[in-house]
Amino acid sequence: MQGGNAAVWLIPRCKTWRESAGMRIQQLALEAKVDRATITKIEKHKGISKPLAYRVFNVLNKRHRDSLNDTIEITDNPRKR
């Protein structure tokens, strides 16, 4: 999916992974060093930049003992939900 010249990235199962890790939105935002609105945007399936997607993903992956796969969990395809 293209937004201008920059691709936008999605983490379709962000909310599922956050909740299963027992995290609140604010806690994930703080650990990923993003604002709360970014997490809310992700969980509403809105696109974000690739660097932000990886910051959030890396926190979730750490909470899940490195068991998540970025090539599956981060996508630029809005149909992969």
CORJO-V113864 format. One record per run of one state. SS is the DSSP state (A for helix, B for strand, O for the rest). FROM is the first residue (numbers start at 1). TO is the last residue. If there is no record, write none. Layout:
SS,FROM,TO
SS,FROM,TO
This chain:
O,1,1
B,2,3
O,4,5
B,6,7
O,8,8
B,9,10
O,11,13
A,14,20
O,21,24
A,25,32
O,33,35
A,36,43
O,44,47
B,48,48
O,49,49
A,50,63
O,64,69
A,70,73
O,74,74
B,75,75
O,76,81
